[in-house]
């Protein structure tokens, strides 16, 4: 039975000493836990969030200050970037279509072969390997070449491609010295193959074109490689 005037709660004075001790021990355990859960832990969590936000703001401020300090250097950096982009563009085949780019690339290779004393026997279009995509914004013009010359001429032809202002990529190269049967004074079994000095070759080479489909008149100029 609940004593009157207690508001529905038992007073500790109405309990036995053993019960009072048990209640006090329980309160001593529960109250700190409730204080930790309800007060301390939320406070520490909020404090950690504030610290993280302050650190992020400090880093942002440091980047903005560094940006302001480097502001006077921006015009020069922009000019250097534009110059580098222009040099990169000069290494591209500028054409209105892929067919015209291939024609310009073919004429360049024919000129390099003529200067190197190389006879080009065949030039045909090539394709990218399966699963390979062209660089963004560019078109790949692939050609398969076959021809012959002496070793010096073949090496000069390869050097002309490597030293060209055009951006080229050699994806395949095969060399095969041509041989002939030497005279054997009527003894068929004694014939031997001797080198003729002629080297047959096959080359797979890619050029990169910046197609200008909106260009007028189909104008297409290669970079000046005479310098």
Secondary structure, DSSP 8 states (H G I E B T S, - for coil): ---TTSTT---GGGS-HHHHHHHHHHHHHHHHHHHIIIIIHHHHHHHHHHHHHHHHHHHHHHHHHHHHHTGGGHHHHHHHHHHHHHHHHHTSEEESSHHHHHHHHHHHHHHHHHHTT-EEEEEEEE---TT----TT-EEEEEEEEEEE-HHHHHHHHHHHHTSSS-EEEEEEEEEEEEEE---TT-GGG--EEEEEEEEEEEEEEEEEEE-TT-STT---------
